[in-house]
Amino acid sequence: MPYAFPVLTMVDGPEGGMEYPMFIMSSVGASDHETGHQWWPMMVGTNETWYGFMDEGFNQYMNSLSGFDSRKQPANLDGPGQFYGRTSGNEQEAPLMWDANYGGPMYSFQAYSKAPMMLSMLGGVVGDTAVWKAMSDYAKTWRFRHPSPWDYAFFMSNALKDKQKDLGWFWYYWLFTTESVDGSVSGVTTAGGKTTVTVRQDGQMPAPVVLKVQFEPKGRPIRPMPNSKMIDSATAIVTWPVDVWFSGSKTFKAELNFGPRKIVRVKLDPGCRFPDRDTADNAWPRDTVVPAPAAGRAGGGGGGRGGNACAP
């Protein structure tokens, strides 16, 4: 939303970075972050001492976008959502809804780093542009008001209901727990012209099943499925909704029926959006070289400005 104040003054030091309405102190590298605080929390007045993720975390997410923009690159938020799987389960991590005054040794992660990961996954569920519009509308609606995390979650769920009818599961796991998805491709079989991919879910957090399916480069025509999108002549993205896990089953049989063209590779979560501790079991056939971890920081307050590695 537009800047609401008549002026903004930036002073080079003495702080590494500190913000007030219309005035920031910033050393090299923190200017976009401190400027971002004019929105969170100076215009959207959250309780930053209790819920730091609504202040520092949303700011870090916005800084990731400003970083891409400053380099004149399209925003690429692949990676951070999946990378949270490396942190999930650490007993030192406090949930986002835990008073940040008692965040403990991982306070910086709780306040700064986790919200961009959460919003990376949300973009993987509903699309990044839908998230950006909803965040903008949230800021405008709560301008100079004092939203709680419940206000934020309810607003976002309502704003995104045409993309995902139920987001209660999403807010529960990201705000109130430290759980992860931990998905894998546990088997692939072909019979009668159909290929069945068995996807296993060993984490507590559910997620949509998104598969990247690669075919032989030449052969008989590919017949697209209703829940698929062809991204080139021999590659499809196929998606099943998060609801497939709501019955409590730990496995899902994803049936691929594209016709007789041979499938040569299947990749789970190709956009690297869903928290996964071990990504080596996300592909069939198994990768012979384990991809480098996605860019990100598990414990610091910075990050979000660079590109994110996501293995194809």
N, C-alpha and C positions, 0 to 999 in steps of 0.2 A: 504494500500500500504506500501511498505517497508519504514523504517525510513531513511531519506535522509541525516542526519547529522553525523559527525564522532564520536560524544560523547554526552552523556546526563548526567548532574550532578544534583543531588537532594540534597538540603540542608534542614535540619530539622529546619524550622523557618527562620527568625522571623515572617514571614507572616503565616496566616492560610492556605493560598494557593495563589500562584502567579506564572505566567509562562512567560518565554522568550525562544527564540530559543536556544536549547541545555542546558537550565538552568531552574530549577524550585525550588521554596521554598514551602515546604509542611509540615503541621502538621499531626498528626495521622488521617487517614481516607480520606485524599484528594489526596493521591499520584497517584492513577489511574486516577483521574480527571485531575490533572495538567499534568500528562504524556500525556493524551489524547489531550491536547492542542498543543502538537507538531504536530498533524495532523490538527486540527481545532483551530486556523487559521494559524499556523506557516508554514505549507506546502500548505494548500489550503487557499490562502490569502483573506479571506472575510473581509468586512467592519464590524468589530465586534461592533463598537460603534453605527452603524445604525441598523444592522440586527443581533442582539445578538443571535437569535435562530439558525443561521447558524454556530455559534461558540460554545456558551455554550449549546444550545439545542441539537445539533448533538453530542457533547461531552457527555452529559448526557445519550443519547441513547446508545452510544458506551460503557459507563460505566455500563449500565444495563447488557450488554452482558459480559463485563469483570468480573462483580460480579458473574454471574452464572458460568462462566468459572473457577474462582478462587475456587468456592465451588464444582467444578466438577459435575455440574448439567446441564441438557439440558436447553437451553434458553426458557423461558416461558414469552411471552409478552402479554398474556391475561390480561385485566384489565385496563391499562392506557387509552386506546382509549375510552372505555365506561365511565370511570371516569370523562372525560372532561365535560360530561353533567351536573355535579354538579357545574361547574364554569360558563359555557356558560350562558350569560344573565346578568352577573355581569357588571354593568355600569363602574366599575373601570378598567376593562380589556381592554387593547389596542390590536388591531389586530397585527399579526406578521409583517405585512408590514409597520406598524407605526414606525417611527424613534424611536429606543429604548432610545434615550436621553430624550424623552418625554413619556416614558412608565408609568410614574406616580406611584401610590402606589402598583401596581401589576407588576412592572418592573421584579422582580425575576421570577414571573410566566411566563411572556411573553418571557423572555430571556432563562430561564433554563427548565421550566417544560412542556411547551406546545408542543414543537417539539417531545419529546418521545411519547406523546399522539397521535400526528398526525401520526407518523411512526408506532405506534401500529395499528391504523386503516388501514393504507396503507398495512400493513402485512395481515390484515383481508380481504383485497380486492384482493391482488395479491399473497400473501404468503410471509412469513418472509424471506425465503432463497432468493427469487427473489429481495426483498428490499436490503438485504445485498450485493448481487452481484452488483446491480445498484449503491449503495452507494460507493462501492469499485471502480467501473469503473468511477464514477463521480470524486472521489478523484484523481485517476490517470490522468484523462483527464485534470483536472483543477489544477494540481500540479504546484505550484509557479506561478499561474495566479490569477486573481481576479474576481471570479464569483459573479454575482448578484443573488438575488432570482429568477429572470426570467431565468437566465442561468441554475440554479439548476432545476427549475420546467420543463423547456423544455428538459433538459437532461434526467431526470427521466422518463418523459412521453415517450420519444423515446425509452429508455432502457427497459421499461415495456410494450410496445405496444402489444407484443404477449400475455400478460396476461390480459390486459385491454386496448382496443383500444382508449378509450377517458378518460383521467384523468383531463381534464380541469375543470370539476365540482369539483373535489377533491381539486385542488390547489386554486380555487376561494374561496371555503368556509373556508378552513383552513388558508390560508394566508391573505385574504382580509376581512374576517368577523369574528364574534364571535358566529356564529350560531351552532346549534346542530341537532341531528337526532330525538331524542324523539319518538321512536317507541313503539308499543304496540300490543298485540294480543287482538282484540276487540270481537272476536266471533269464534266459531268452530261448524260446522254442518256436519252431515253425512247423505248421502242419496245415494241409489243405489250402495253401496260399495265404494263410493268416499267420502273423507273428505275434506271440504273446510275451510281453516283457513283465517279469515279476519285480515289482518295486517294493522294497522293504522299508519300514519306518521304525527305527529303533529309539527315536527320541520321543519326548512327550508333546512337543509343539507340532501341530499339524501344518501342512502346507499344500498348495496345489501340486499336482503331479505334472511337471513340464518335461517333455522329452524332445531332444533334438535327434531326428532320424535321418541318417544319410544312406543314400541308395547307390548302387553301381551307376557310374556316370552315363552309361548307355544301356538301352534295353527297351522293353515294352513300356507304353505310356503309364505314368503314375496317376492313380485315381485318388485325388485328395479326399480326406475324411472331413466330416462336418466340423470337427473340433481341431482342425489343423490349419496351418498357414504355410504355404510354400515360400521359402526365402531365396531359393534359386532353383535351377532345373533339377537338382538331385538332392535337395535338403528340405525337410519339413520340420516345423515346430508343432508338437501336438500337446494339448493341455486338457487335463481333467480337473474339476473343481476340488477345493479343499474338503468338500462334503464326503468324499470317498473314504475318509478316515473316521468319520463321526460315529460309525457303528462300533468302533473299538478294535477293529482288525489291524494287525501289524503288517499285513501284506495286501497289495492291490495288483490285480491282473490287468495290465494295460494291453488291450487288443488292438493291433495295428492291421488294418485292412486297406492297403494301398494298391492292391493288384499284384501281378506276378513279378514286378521288378524286385530284385534281390536287395535286402537291407544289409549293409556292411558295417554299420556302426550306430550305436544308440548311446546318448549322453543324457543323464538326469541333471536337471537344473543347469541348463547351458548358460543362463544369465548370471549364475553365481549369486543368487539373491536369498537363498534360504539357509539358515545356520546349519553347518555340517562340520563335525569334528574331523572326519576322515573322508576326503574327496576322492581317494584312490579307488574306491569301489563304486563310483558313480557312472562308470563307462563300461560298455560291452562292445567288443572284447576289451579286457582290462588293458589300461595303458601300461606300456613297458617302462616309461619314465614318469615318475610322480611329478605333476606340475608344481611350480613354485607357488607358495601361498599368496593369497590376494593381498594387495597393498593395504595397509592399515596399521593402527597402533592399538595394542591391547590394553595399555595402561595410561597413556598420556592424554594431555588435554589438546594437543594439536591435531594435525592430520586433516584429511578431507580435501586437500588442495591438489594433490597429484592424481594421475591416472590410476586405475585399478586393474590389476592383472586378473584375467579370467581365462582359464585354459579353454580352447575351442573344443 
